[in-house]
């Protein structure tokens, strides 16, 4: 699927509404990432919840950006994968991190495993898969009909962000991606 293609984007927009319906939510309702994860039977764990799990192992598992690691999906043989998250991030960043990881899973992305000098493998995704997960993650946080609903209510950007448990930057990203505009002054 082409990341920037209309077809892919439409699929993502539909997916965000689809999972809300499954959970008895309206398109304009917020969807907390932990609720979606529970529905998908994906355990979410902070590193300290894993006995004998060395933090340096997590650091080695993720490709870190400047702001440090956000969350990582660990495949578990014959079980659902688990997501280990960085508990030090803000609530809105945490939501975005988790939705991004869940998006990788919903898209069936397979991480590239990179051999390191540590006794474990380092995990990364193809750049195209990253773009796709970012798009779907944004849709999962804020649906297009949800955005239209909020615009119709003349909600300021910060209020839309609060409603969906997202960052104001994520609201702006979704406005840009969907070609929606808020009334001047909001
Ligand atoms: Zn990713």
Backbone and ligand atoms as CSV (ligand in chain L), in Angstrom:
chain,resi,resn,atom,element,x,y,z
A,1,UNK,N,N,0.840,-1.211,0.000
A,1,UNK,CA,C,0.000,0.000,0.000
A,1,UNK,C,C,0.873,1.259,0.000
A,2,UNK,N,N,0.535,2.193,-0.796
A,2,UNK,CA,C,1.274,3.455,-0.869
A,2,UNK,C,C,0.910,4.340,0.334
A,3,UNK,N,N,1.927,4.748,1.068
A,3,UNK,CA,C,1.705,5.513,2.302
A,3,UNK,C,C,0.930,6.798,2.070
A,4,UNK,N,N,1.256,7.463,0.994
A,4,UNK,CA,C,0.634,8.760,0.771
A,4,UNK,C,C,-0.624,8.635,-0.097
A,5,UNK,N,N,-0.903,7.423,-0.532
A,5,UNK,CA,C,-2.040,7.218,-1.423
A,5,UNK,C,C,-3.370,7.498,-0.755
A,6,UNK,N,N,-4.300,7.953,-1.559
A,6,UNK,CA,C,-5.657,8.261,-1.088
A,6,UNK,C,C,-6.297,6.997,-0.497
A,7,UNK,N,N,-6.022,5.880,-1.166
A,7,UNK,CA,C,-6.614,4.602,-0.743
A,7,UNK,C,C,-6.144,4.214,0.668
A,8,UNK,N,N,-4.842,4.342,0.884
A,8,UNK,CA,C,-4.289,3.996,2.201
A,8,UNK,C,C,-4.877,4.896,3.283
A,9,UNK,N,N,-4.906,6.188,2.988
A,9,UNK,CA,C,-5.420,7.142,3.982
A,9,UNK,C,C,-6.891,6.871,4.303
A,10,UNK,N,N,-7.660,6.557,3.270
A,10,UNK,CA,C,-9.082,6.261,3.481
A,10,UNK,C,C,-9.235,5.019,4.357
A,11,UNK,N,N,-8.389,4.028,4.087
A,11,UNK,CA,C,-8.429,2.799,4.883
A,11,UNK,C,C,-8.173,3.127,6.360
A,12,UNK,N,N,-7.183,3.982,6.620
A,12,UNK,CA,C,-6.842,4.376,8.003
A,12,UNK,C,C,-7.997,5.129,8.669
A,13,UNK,N,N,-8.591,6.058,7.918
A,13,UNK,CA,C,-9.713,6.834,8.464
A,13,UNK,C,C,-10.855,5.876,8.851
A,14,UNK,N,N,-11.130,4.907,7.984
A,14,UNK,CA,C,-12.197,3.937,8.261
A,14,UNK,C,C,-11.866,3.070,9.468
A,15,UNK,N,N,-10.607,2.687,9.554
A,15,UNK,CA,C,-10.139,1.828,10.643
A,15,UNK,C,C,-10.393,2.495,12.006
A,16,UNK,N,N,-10.131,3.797,12.075
A,16,UNK,CA,C,-10.303,4.541,13.328
A,16,UNK,C,C,-11.764,4.543,13.786
A,17,UNK,N,N,-12.692,4.612,12.821
A,17,UNK,CA,C,-14.122,4.589,13.151
A,17,UNK,C,C,-14.548,3.149,13.475
A,18,UNK,N,N,-14.006,2.217,12.703
A,18,UNK,CA,C,-14.314,0.789,12.881
A,18,UNK,C,C,-14.039,0.326,14.319
A,19,UNK,N,N,-12.852,0.663,14.851
A,19,UNK,CA,C,-12.504,0.181,16.202
A,19,UNK,C,C,-13.352,0.868,17.264
A,20,UNK,N,N,-13.745,2.116,17.030
A,20,UNK,CA,C,-14.651,2.772,17.973
A,20,UNK,C,C,-16.005,2.062,17.982
A,21,UNK,N,N,-16.514,1.736,16.794
A,21,UNK,CA,C,-17.800,1.020,16.720
A,21,UNK,C,C,-17.727,-0.283,17.497
A,22,UNK,N,N,-16.633,-1.010,17.305
A,22,UNK,CA,C,-16.436,-2.300,17.992
A,22,UNK,C,C,-16.509,-2.123,19.502
A,23,UNK,N,N,-16.080,-0.979,19.987
A,23,UNK,CA,C,-16.045,-0.700,21.424
A,23,UNK,C,C,-17.272,0.081,21.879
A,24,UNK,N,N,-18.263,0.210,20.992
A,24,UNK,CA,C,-19.500,0.906,21.350
A,24,UNK,C,C,-19.335,2.402,21.460
A,25,UNK,N,N,-18.353,2.946,20.752
A,25,UNK,CA,C,-18.102,4.394,20.796
A,25,UNK,C,C,-18.517,5.053,19.488
A,26,UNK,N,N,-18.841,6.319,19.575
A,26,UNK,CA,C,-19.116,7.113,18.376
A,26,UNK,C,C,-17.795,7.590,17.770
A,27,UNK,N,N,-17.876,7.980,16.507
A,27,UNK,CA,C,-16.667,8.450,15.802
A,27,UNK,C,C,-16.043,9.655,16.485
A,28,UNK,N,N,-16.864,10.459,17.153
A,28,UNK,CA,C,-16.335,11.666,17.810
A,28,UNK,C,C,-15.906,11.417,19.256
A,29,UNK,N,N,-16.065,10.174,19.717
A,29,UNK,CA,C,-15.628,9.863,21.085
A,29,UNK,C,C,-14.106,9.691,21.137
A,30,UNK,N,N,-13.508,10.051,22.263
A,30,UNK,CA,C,-12.082,9.726,22.420
A,30,UNK,C,C,-11.911,8.209,22.545
A,31,UNK,N,N,-10.806,7.704,22.055
A,31,UNK,CA,C,-10.499,6.278,22.192
A,31,UNK,C,C,-9.171,6.155,22.940
A,32,UNK,N,N,-9.235,5.880,24.241
A,32,UNK,CA,C,-7.963,5.731,24.973
A,32,UNK,C,C,-7.189,4.520,24.440
A,33,UNK,N,N,-5.903,4.690,24.274
A,33,UNK,CA,C,-5.070,3.627,23.702
A,33,UNK,C,C,-5.141,2.345,24.535
A,34,UNK,N,N,-5.232,2.492,25.857
A,34,UNK,CA,C,-5.257,1.268,26.675
A,34,UNK,C,C,-6.546,0.468,26.463
A,35,UNK,N,N,-7.621,1.173,26.076
A,35,UNK,CA,C,-8.874,0.463,25.800
A,35,UNK,C,C,-8.771,-0.335,24.511
A,36,UNK,N,N,-8.168,0.268,23.507
A,36,UNK,CA,C,-7.969,-0.434,22.235
A,36,UNK,C,C,-7.013,-1.612,22.430
A,37,UNK,N,N,-5.957,-1.377,23.193
A,37,UNK,CA,C,-4.981,-2.440,23.446
A,37,UNK,C,C,-5.641,-3.617,24.162
A,38,UNK,N,N,-6.487,-3.322,25.156
A,38,UNK,CA,C,-7.173,-4.388,25.897
A,38,UNK,C,C,-8.078,-5.176,24.958
A,39,UNK,N,N,-8.777,-4.464,24.086
A,39,UNK,CA,C,-9.657,-5.121,23.122
A,39,UNK,C,C,-8.866,-6.036,22.183
A,40,UNK,N,N,-7.665,-5.623,21.844
A,40,UNK,CA,C,-6.807,-6.402,20.937
A,40,UNK,C,C,-5.962,-7.435,21.699
A,41,UNK,N,N,-6.161,-7.499,23.015
A,41,UNK,CA,C,-5.415,-8.419,23.891
A,41,UNK,C,C,-3.912,-8.166,23.840
A,42,UNK,N,N,-3.550,-6.896,23.792
A,42,UNK,CA,C,-2.135,-6.522,23.795
A,42,UNK,C,C,-1.794,-5.962,25.177
A,43,UNK,N,N,-0.998,-6.670,25.971
A,43,UNK,CA,C,-0.615,-6.123,27.278
A,43,UNK,C,C,0.307,-4.917,27.125
A,44,UNK,N,N,0.069,-3.920,27.966
A,44,UNK,CA,C,0.901,-2.713,27.996
A,44,UNK,C,C,1.657,-2.724,29.321
A,45,UNK,N,N,2.962,-2.662,29.251
A,45,UNK,CA,C,3.743,-2.765,30.479
A,45,UNK,C,C,4.795,-1.670,30.578
A,46,UNK,N,N,4.935,-1.150,31.782
A,46,UNK,CA,C,6.070,-0.265,32.063
A,46,UNK,C,C,7.260,-1.183,32.348
A,47,UNK,N,N,8.471,-0.737,32.068
A,47,UNK,CA,C,9.634,-1.623,32.258
A,47,UNK,C,C,9.723,-2.229,33.655
A,48,UNK,N,N,9.327,-1.442,34.678
A,48,UNK,CA,C,9.473,-1.970,36.045
A,48,UNK,C,C,8.450,-3.063,36.370
A,49,UNK,N,N,7.495,-3.283,35.458
A,49,UNK,CA,C,6.507,-4.346,35.668
A,49,UNK,C,C,7.037,-5.694,35.190
A,50,UNK,N,N,8.185,-5.668,34.545
A,50,UNK,CA,C,8.753,-6.898,34.013
A,50,UNK,C,C,9.900,-7.345,34.906
A,51,UNK,N,N,9.735,-8.442,35.619
A,51,UNK,CA,C,10.797,-8.879,36.518
A,51,UNK,C,C,12.078,-9.194,35.741
A,52,UNK,N,N,13.164,-8.800,36.281
A,52,UNK,CA,C,14.490,-9.081,35.696
A,52,UNK,C,C,14.672,-8.489,34.300
A,53,UNK,N,N,13.882,-7.509,33.982
A,53,UNK,CA,C,14.047,-6.898,32.665
A,53,UNK,C,C,14.919,-5.664,32.816
A,54,UNK,N,N,16.073,-5.753,32.236
A,54,UNK,CA,C,17.060,-4.687,32.373
A,54,UNK,C,C,16.714,-3.521,31.445
A,55,UNK,N,N,16.695,-2.333,31.984
A,55,UNK,CA,C,16.361,-1.145,31.183
A,55,UNK,C,C,17.303,-0.971,29.995
A,56,UNK,N,N,18.539,-1.394,30.164
A,56,UNK,CA,C,19.492,-1.254,29.050
A,56,UNK,C,C,19.097,-2.153,27.879
A,57,UNK,N,N,18.371,-3.227,28.199
A,57,UNK,CA,C,17.895,-4.105,27.127
A,57,UNK,C,C,16.878,-3.375,26.266
A,58,UNK,N,N,15.999,-2.623,26.939
A,58,UNK,CA,C,14.986,-1.870,26.190
A,58,UNK,C,C,15.665,-0.820,25.339
A,59,UNK,N,N,16.620,-0.157,25.928
A,59,UNK,CA,C,17.342,0.870,25.185
A,59,UNK,C,C,17.955,0.272,23.922
A,60,UNK,N,N,18.418,-0.947,24.037
A,60,UNK,CA,C,19.042,-1.602,22.886
A,60,UNK,C,C,17.994,-2.082,21.886
A,61,UNK,N,N,16.781,-2.290,22.353
A,61,UNK,CA,C,15.725,-2.803,21.477
A,61,UNK,C,C,15.147,-1.731,20.565
A,62,UNK,N,N,15.203,-0.530,21.015
A,62,UNK,CA,C,14.560,0.537,20.246
A,62,UNK,C,C,15.567,1.432,19.544
A,63,UNK,N,N,15.136,1.962,18.451
A,63,UNK,CA,C,15.949,2.952,17.770
A,63,UNK,C,C,15.600,4.278,18.405
A,64,UNK,N,N,16.511,4.842,19.098
A,64,UNK,CA,C,16.181,6.050,19.852
A,64,UNK,C,C,16.356,7.309,19.026
A,65,UNK,N,N,15.440,8.222,19.212
A,65,UNK,CA,C,15.580,9.547,18.639
A,65,UNK,C,C,16.220,10.425,19.695
A,66,UNK,N,N,16.209,11.712,19.491
A,66,UNK,CA,C,16.805,12.619,20.458
A,66,UNK,C,C,16.047,12.631,21.775
A,67,UNK,N,N,14.731,12.394,21.679
A,67,UNK,CA,C,13.904,12.479,22.879
A,67,UNK,C,C,13.815,11.139,23.608
A,68,UNK,N,N,14.625,10.190,23.219
A,68,UNK,CA,C,14.621,8.912,23.909
A,68,UNK,C,C,13.559,7.975,23.374
A,69,UNK,N,N,13.546,6.793,23.886
A,69,UNK,CA,C,12.615,5.788,23.373
A,69,UNK,C,C,11.196,6.062,23.854
A,70,UNK,N,N,10.210,5.696,23.052
A,70,UNK,CA,C,8.821,5.966,23.413
A,70,UNK,C,C,8.085,4.692,23.824
A,71,UNK,N,N,8.080,3.714,22.959
A,71,UNK,CA,C,7.428,2.440,23.250
A,71,UNK,C,C,7.978,1.421,22.279
A,72,UNK,N,N,7.937,0.178,22.669
A,72,UNK,CA,C,8.449,-0.873,21.788
A,72,UNK,C,C,7.545,-2.101,21.876
A,73,UNK,N,N,7.321,-2.711,20.729
A,73,UNK,CA,C,6.485,-3.911,20.678
A,73,UNK,C,C,7.398,-5.130,20.659
A,74,UNK,N,N,7.159,-6.024,21.589
A,74,UNK,CA,C,7.993,-7.224,21.686
A,74,UNK,C,C,7.160,-8.432,21.243
A,75,UNK,N,N,7.564,-9.123,20.202
A,75,UNK,CA,C,6.824,-10.321,19.812
A,75,UNK,C,C,7.013,-11.428,20.850
A,76,UNK,N,N,5.950,-12.130,21.141
A,76,UNK,CA,C,6.010,-13.247,22.086
A,76,UNK,C,C,5.555,-14.492,21.331
A,77,UNK,N,N,6.397,-15.496,21.207
A,77,UNK,CA,C,6.010,-16.685,20.434
A,77,UNK,C,C,4.700,-17.298,20.936
A,78,UNK,N,N,3.804,-17.564,20.013
A,78,UNK,CA,C,2.495,-18.196,20.269
A,78,UNK,C,C,1.582,-17.379,21.180
A,79,UNK,N,N,1.897,-16.132,21.369
A,79,UNK,CA,C,1.045,-15.233,22.168
A,79,UNK,C,C,0.930,-13.892,21.458
A,80,UNK,N,N,0.027,-13.063,21.985
A,80,UNK,CA,C,-0.029,-11.695,21.479
A,80,UNK,C,C,1.269,-10.994,21.855
A,81,UNK,N,N,1.715,-10.058,21.037
A,81,UNK,CA,C,2.904,-9.305,21.432
A,81,UNK,C,C,2.598,-8.417,22.633
A,82,UNK,N,N,3.630,-7.948,23.275
A,82,UNK,CA,C,3.440,-6.996,24.373
A,82,UNK,C,C,4.077,-5.663,23.976
A,83,UNK,N,N,3.501,-4.598,24.521
A,83,UNK,CA,C,4.080,-3.272,24.287
A,83,UNK,C,C,4.678,-2.781,25.598
A,84,UNK,N,N,5.943,-2.425,25.534
A,84,UNK,CA,C,6.607,-1.842,26.702
A,84,UNK,C,C,6.734,-0.348,26.421
A,85,UNK,N,N,6.251,0.447,27.368
A,85,UNK,CA,C,6.240,1.890,27.123
A,85,UNK,C,C,7.142,2.628,28.094
A,86,UNK,N,N,7.549,3.799,27.679
A,86,UNK,CA,C,8.347,4.685,28.531
A,86,UNK,C,C,7.385,5.453,29.434
A,87,UNK,N,N,7.396,5.180,30.744
A,87,UNK,CA,C,6.414,5.822,31.628
A,87,UNK,C,C,6.732,7.275,31.952
A,88,UNK,N,N,7.848,7.786,31.460
A,88,UNK,CA,C,8.234,9.152,31.836
A,88,UNK,C,C,7.660,10.218,30.902
A,89,UNK,N,N,6.944,9.796,29.865
A,89,UNK,CA,C,6.397,10.779,28.935
A,89,UNK,C,C,5.075,11.361,29.427
A,90,UNK,N,N,4.720,12.536,28.903
A,90,UNK,CA,C,3.450,13.177,29.279
A,90,UNK,C,C,2.285,12.307,28.795
A,91,UNK,N,N,1.101,12.551,29.357
A,91,UNK,CA,C,-0.080,11.748,29.027
A,91,UNK,C,C,-0.387,11.784,27.524
A,92,UNK,N,N,-0.294,12.968,26.923
A,92,UNK,CA,C,-0.638,13.067,25.489
A,92,UNK,C,C,0.404,12.378,24.614
A,93,UNK,N,N,1.665,12.482,25.020
A,93,UNK,CA,C,2.731,11.811,24.274
A,93,UNK,C,C,2.577,10.295,24.427
A,94,UNK,N,N,2.251,9.874,25.630
A,94,UNK,CA,C,2.038,8.454,25.935
A,94,UNK,C,C,0.948,7.879,25.023
A,95,UNK,N,N,-0.167,8.596,24.907
A,95,UNK,CA,C,-1.267,8.148,24.039
A,95,UNK,C,C,-0.792,8.009,22.593
A,96,UNK,N,N,-0.059,9.019,22.123
A,96,UNK,CA,C,0.427,8.996,20.741
A,96,UNK,C,C,1.405,7.836,20.531
A,97,UNK,N,N,2.289,7.612,21.520
A,97,UNK,CA,C,3.258,6.513,21.433
A,97,UNK,C,C,2.545,5.169,21.303
A,98,UNK,N,N,1.552,4.964,22.188
A,98,UNK,CA,C,0.854,3.681,22.202
A,98,UNK,C,C,0.048,3.474,20.923
A,99,UNK,N,N,-0.640,4.520,20.459
A,99,UNK,CA,C,-1.418,4.398,19.224
A,99,UNK,C,C,-0.507,4.102,18.031
A,100,UNK,N,N,0.676,4.675,18.059
A,100,UNK,CA,C,1.656,4.420,16.994
A,100,UNK,C,C,2.045,2.933,16.987
A,101,UNK,N,N,2.317,2.393,18.165
A,101,UNK,CA,C,2.683,0.965,18.247
A,101,UNK,C,C,1.517,0.073,17.853
A,102,UNK,N,N,0.310,0.421,18.322
A,102,UNK,CA,C,-0.882,-0.367,17.954
A,102,UNK,C,C,-1.116,-0.285,16.450
A,103,UNK,N,N,-0.821,0.867,15.857
A,103,UNK,CA,C,-0.975,1.034,14.405
A,103,UNK,C,C,-0.040,0.077,13.663
A,104,UNK,N,N,1.212,-0.058,14.135
A,104,UNK,CA,C,2.137,-1.021,13.515
A,104,UNK,C,C,1.519,-2.424,13.538
A,105,UNK,N,N,0.919,-2.770,14.680
A,105,UNK,CA,C,0.334,-4.111,14.817
A,105,UNK,C,C,-0.871,-4.290,13.892
A,106,UNK,N,N,-1.742,-3.276,13.848
A,106,UNK,CA,C,-2.939,-3.362,12.989
A,106,UNK,C,C,-2.542,-3.438,11.514
A,107,UNK,N,N,-1.413,-2.811,11.175
A,107,UNK,CA,C,-0.939,-2.810,9.789
A,107,UNK,C,C,-0.122,-4.065,9.468
A,108,UNK,N,N,0.100,-4.892,10.484
A,108,UNK,CA,C,0.851,-6.133,10.269
A,108,UNK,C,C,2.309,-5.905,9.920
A,109,UNK,N,N,2.873,-4.796,10.399
A,109,UNK,CA,C,4.281,-4.508,10.105
A,109,UNK,C,C,5.194,-5.467,10.852
A,110,UNK,N,N,6.244,-5.856,10.192
A,110,UNK,CA,C,7.252,-6.702,10.841
A,110,UNK,C,C,8.515,-5.877,11.051
A,111,UNK,N,N,8.994,-5.839,12.298
A,111,UNK,CA,C,10.217,-5.067,12.533
A,111,UNK,C,C,11.431,-5.712,11.877
A,112,UNK,N,N,12.358,-4.877,11.529
A,112,UNK,CA,C,13.640,-5.360,11.028
A,112,UNK,C,C,14.477,-5.610,12.281
A,113,UNK,N,N,15.069,-6.745,12.389
A,113,UNK,CA,C,15.899,-7.018,13.558
A,113,UNK,C,C,17.359,-6.844,13.184
A,114,UNK,N,N,18.013,-6.028,13.948
A,114,UNK,CA,C,19.409,-5.707,13.660
A,114,UNK,C,C,20.291,-6.357,14.721
A,115,UNK,N,N,21.248,-7.088,14.273
A,115,UNK,CA,C,22.171,-7.743,15.203
A,115,UNK,C,C,23.037,-6.685,15.901
A,116,UNK,N,N,23.170,-6.813,17.191
A,116,UNK,CA,C,24.045,-5.888,17.922
A,116,UNK,C,C,25.084,-6.709,18.671
A,117,UNK,N,N,25.986,-6.028,19.340
A,117,UNK,CA,C,26.976,-6.776,20.128
A,117,UNK,C,C,26.400,-7.238,21.466
A,118,UNK,N,N,25.175,-6.821,21.735
A,118,UNK,CA,C,24.496,-7.289,22.941
A,118,UNK,C,C,23.866,-8.659,22.649
A,119,UNK,N,N,23.503,-9.390,23.680
A,119,UNK,CA,C,22.926,-10.722,23.419
A,119,UNK,C,C,21.460,-10.657,22.965
A,120,UNK,N,N,21.070,-9.540,22.426
A,120,UNK,CA,C,19.696,-9.401,21.936
A,120,UNK,C,C,19.725,-8.685,20.596
A,121,UNK,N,N,18.565,-8.607,19.996
A,121,UNK,CA,C,18.473,-7.942,18.700
A,121,UNK,C,C,17.884,-6.553,18.868
A,122,UNK,N,N,18.288,-5.670,17.993
A,122,UNK,CA,C,17.752,-4.329,17.991
A,122,UNK,C,C,16.583,-4.311,17.007
A,123,UNK,N,N,15.571,-3.534,17.324
A,123,UNK,CA,C,14.356,-3.541,16.516
A,123,UNK,C,C,14.127,-2.200,15.841
A,124,UNK,N,N,13.729,-2.271,14.603
A,124,UNK,CA,C,13.433,-1.050,13.862
A,124,UNK,C,C,12.397,-1.384,12.783
A,125,UNK,N,N,11.789,-0.352,12.199
A,125,UNK,CA,C,10.840,-0.567,11.110
A,125,UNK,C,C,11.330,0.154,9.865
A,126,UNK,N,N,10.878,-0.311,8.729
A,126,UNK,CA,C,11.183,0.380,7.478
A,126,UNK,C,C,10.615,1.805,7.556
A,127,UNK,N,N,11.291,2.785,6.958
A,127,UNK,CA,C,10.785,4.166,7.005
A,127,UNK,C,C,9.352,4.290,6.484
A,128,UNK,N,N,9.007,3.508,5.466
A,128,UNK,CA,C,7.642,3.580,4.934
A,128,UNK,C,C,6.618,3.075,5.958
A,129,UNK,N,N,7.016,2.028,6.697
A,129,UNK,CA,C,6.141,1.505,7.752
A,129,UNK,C,C,5.974,2.539,8.863
A,130,UNK,N,N,7.035,3.285,9.153
A,130,UNK,CA,C,6.952,4.334,10.180
A,130,UNK,C,C,5.933,5.402,9.763
A,131,UNK,N,N,6.009,5.783,8.490
A,131,UNK,CA,C,5.069,6.794,7.984
A,131,UNK,C,C,3.629,6.301,8.080
A,132,UNK,N,N,3.438,5.039,7.725
A,132,UNK,CA,C,2.088,4.472,7.779
A,132,UNK,C,C,1.557,4.435,9.206
A,133,UNK,N,N,2.417,4.004,10.148
A,133,UNK,CA,C,1.987,3.919,11.549
A,133,UNK,C,C,1.684,5.306,12.106
A,134,UNK,N,N,2.453,6.289,11.683
A,134,UNK,CA,C,2.203,7.661,12.135
A,134,UNK,C,C,0.847,8.134,11.629
A,135,UNK,N,N,0.542,7.813,10.380
A,135,UNK,CA,C,-0.751,8.238,9.833
A,135,UNK,C,C,-1.904,7.541,10.559
A,136,UNK,N,N,-1.819,6.206,10.644
A,136,UNK,CA,C,-2.909,5.470,11.291
A,136,UNK,C,C,-3.020,5.840,12.773
A,137,UNK,N,N,-1.884,6.019,13.439
A,137,UNK,CA,C,-1.902,6.406,14.857
A,137,UNK,C,C,-2.664,7.708,15.061
A,138,UNK,N,N,-2.452,8.661,14.168
A,138,UNK,CA,C,-3.161,9.949,14.236
A,138,UNK,C,C,-4.659,9.777,14.042
A,139,UNK,N,N,-5.029,8.920,13.087
A,139,UNK,CA,C,-6.459,8.660,12.833
A,139,UNK,C,C,-7.102,8.014,14.056
A,140,UNK,N,N,-6.385,7.073,14.659
A,140,UNK,CA,C,-6.930,6.374,15.823
A,140,UNK,C,C,-7.178,7.348,16.967
A,141,UNK,N,N,-6.311,8.344,17.093
A,141,UNK,CA,C,-6.502,9.330,18.161
A,141,UNK,C,C,-7.648,10.281,17.838
A,142,UNK,N,N,-7.659,10.790,16.615
A,142,UNK,CA,C,-8.672,11.781,16.218
A,142,UNK,C,C,-9.237,11.361,14.863
A,143,UNK,N,N,-10.470,10.919,14.846
A,143,UNK,CA,C,-11.085,10.493,13.581
A,143,UNK,C,C,-11.448,11.726,12.743
A,144,UNK,N,N,-11.602,11.512,11.451
A,144,UNK,CA,C,-12.001,12.619,10.572
A,144,UNK,C,C,-13.409,13.115,10.914
A,145,UNK,N,N,-14.389,12.198,11.115
A,145,UNK,CA,C,-15.711,12.713,11.524
A,145,UNK,C,C,-15.658,13.419,12.879
A,146,UNK,N,N,-14.761,12.955,13.746
A,146,UNK,CA,C,-14.593,13.594,15.055
A,146,UNK,C,C,-14.073,15.018,14.913
A,147,UNK,N,N,-13.174,15.175,13.959
A,147,UNK,CA,C,-12.622,16.499,13.670
A,147,UNK,C,C,-13.720,17.415,13.123
A,148,UNK,N,N,-14.531,16.878,12.218
A,148,UNK,CA,C,-15.641,17.664,11.652
A,148,UNK,C,C,-16.636,18.061,12.747
A,149,UNK,N,N,-16.882,17.124,13.652
A,149,UNK,CA,C,-17.796,17.370,14.775
A,149,UNK,C,C,-17.274,18.519,15.636
A,150,UNK,N,N,-15.980,18.475,15.950
A,150,UNK,CA,C,-15.370,19.508,16.798
A,150,UNK,C,C,-15.332,20.865,16.086
A,151,UNK,N,N,-15.056,20.827,14.785
A,151,UNK,CA,C,-15.029,22.081,14.004
A,151,UNK,C,C,-16.435,22.680,13.975
A,152,UNK,N,N,-17.435,21.811,13.813
A,152,UNK,CA,C,-18.835,22.251,13.809
A,152,UNK,C,C,-19.233,22.897,15.126
A,153,UNK,N,N,-18.633,22.433,16.199
A,153,UNK,CA,C,-18.912,22.993,17.532
A,153,UNK,C,C,-18.043,24.209,17.820
A,154,UNK,N,N,-17.221,24.572,16.858
A,154,UNK,CA,C,-16.294,25.715,16.991
A,154,UNK,C,C,-15.393,25.580,18.215
A,155,UNK,N,N,-14.938,24.353,18.434
A,155,UNK,CA,C,-14.031,24.105,19.553
A,155,UNK,C,C,-12.640,24.630,19.209
A,156,UNK,N,N,-12.015,25.368,20.144
A,156,UNK,CA,C,-10.621,25.776,19.911
A,156,UNK,C,C,-9.719,24.537,19.853
A,157,UNK,N,N,-8.557,24.711,19.241
A,157,UNK,CA,C,-7.646,23.589,19.046
A,157,UNK,C,C,-7.306,22.881,20.364
A,158,UNK,N,N,-7.086,23.661,21.429
A,158,UNK,CA,C,-6.723,23.072,22.727
A,158,UNK,C,C,-7.868,22.232,23.290
A,159,UNK,N,N,-9.090,22.671,23.012
A,159,UNK,CA,C,-10.252,21.931,23.521
A,159,UNK,C,C,-10.411,20.616,22.752
A,160,UNK,N,N,-10.161,20.666,21.450
A,160,UNK,CA,C,-10.212,19.437,20.642
A,160,UNK,C,C,-9.156,18.465,21.163
A,161,UNK,N,N,-7.979,19.001,21.436
A,161,UNK,CA,C,-6.879,18.179,21.944
A,161,UNK,C,C,-7.280,17.514,23.262
A,162,UNK,N,N,-7.844,18.312,24.172
A,162,UNK,CA,C,-8.268,17.781,25.478
A,162,UNK,C,C,-9.319,16.701,25.307
A,163,UNK,N,N,-10.287,16.963,24.432
A,163,UNK,CA,C,-11.374,16.006,24.218
A,163,UNK,C,C,-10.841,14.641,23.787
A,164,UNK,N,N,-9.883,14.647,22.873
A,164,UNK,CA,C,-9.362,13.383,22.330
A,164,UNK,C,C,-8.153,12.846,23.099
A,165,UNK,N,N,-7.717,13.552,24.119
A,165,UNK,CA,C,-6.534,13.108,24.867
A,165,UNK,C,C,-5.285,13.180,24.019
A,166,UNK,N,N,-5.278,14.106,23.084
A,166,UNK,CA,C,-4.156,14.245,22.149
A,166,UNK,C,C,-3.446,15.572,22.382
A,167,UNK,N,N,-2.322,15.746,21.725
A,167,UNK,CA,C,-1.612,17.022,21.822
A,167,UNK,C,C,-2.210,18.014,20.820
A,168,UNK,N,N,-1.986,19.292,21.076
A,168,UNK,CA,C,-2.450,20.327,20.137
A,168,UNK,C,C,-1.750,20.152,18.789
A,169,UNK,N,N,-0.507,19.676,18.824
A,169,UNK,CA,C,0.248,19.427,17.582
A,169,UNK,C,C,-0.422,18.311,16.780
A,170,UNK,N,N,-0.942,17.304,17.509
A,170,UNK,CA,C,-1.627,16.203,16.816
A,170,UNK,C,C,-2.910,16.717,16.156
A,171,UNK,N,N,-3.626,17.608,16.821
A,171,UNK,CA,C,-4.836,18.199,16.223
A,171,UNK,C,C,-4.449,18.920,14.937
A,172,UNK,N,N,-3.377,19.703,15.001
A,172,UNK,CA,C,-2.923,20.439,13.818
A,172,UNK,C,C,-2.530,19.478,12.694
A,173,UNK,N,N,-1.822,18.419,13.073
A,173,UNK,CA,C,-1.414,17.400,12.096
A,173,UNK,C,C,-2.639,16.804,11.393
A,174,UNK,N,N,-3.678,16.500,12.184
A,174,UNK,CA,C,-4.882,15.896,11.616
A,174,UNK,C,C,-5.646,16.903,10.741
A,175,UNK,N,N,-5.646,18.160,11.161
A,175,UNK,CA,C,-6.280,19.202,10.331
A,175,UNK,C,C,-5.550,19.284,8.993
A,176,UNK,N,N,-4.220,19.268,9.038
A,176,UNK,CA,C,-3.427,19.341,7.807
A,176,UNK,C,C,-3.692,18.134,6.913
A,177,UNK,N,N,-3.694,16.947,7.532
A,177,UNK,CA,C,-3.827,15.711,6.759
A,177,UNK,C,C,-5.203,15.559,6.121
A,178,UNK,N,N,-6.232,16.080,6.796
A,178,UNK,CA,C,-7.590,15.916,6.293
A,178,UNK,C,C,-8.035,17.142,5.497
A,179,UNK,N,N,-7.180,18.167,5.431
A,179,UNK,CA,C,-7.526,19.383,4.697
A,179,UNK,C,C,-8.663,20.155,5.344
A,180,UNK,N,N,-8.836,19.938,6.670
A,180,UNK,CA,C,-9.883,20.659,7.397
A,180,UNK,C,C,-9.310,21.982,7.929
A,181,UNK,N,N,-10.212,22.914,8.145
A,181,UNK,CA,C,-9.789,24.216,8.683
A,181,UNK,C,C,-10.733,24.613,9.801
A,182,UNK,N,N,-10.148,25.239,10.821
A,182,UNK,CA,C,-10.969,25.792,11.896
A,182,UNK,C,C,-11.344,27.206,11.511
A,183,UNK,N,N,-12.415,27.697,12.119
A,183,UNK,CA,C,-12.819,29.089,11.880
A,183,UNK,C,C,-11.688,29.996,12.358
A,184,UNK,N,N,-11.504,31.148,11.727
A,184,UNK,CA,C,-10.422,32.051,12.145
A,184,UNK,C,C,-10.566,32.420,13.624
A,185,UNK,N,N,-9.444,32.458,14.324
A,185,UNK,CA,C,-9.439,32.853,15.733
A,185,UNK,C,C,-9.522,31.694,16.697
A,186,UNK,N,N,-9.754,30.455,16.186
A,186,UNK,CA,C,-9.855,29.306,17.087
A,186,UNK,C,C,-8.508,28.600,17.215
L,1,ZN,ZN,ZN,7.142,3.091,14.648
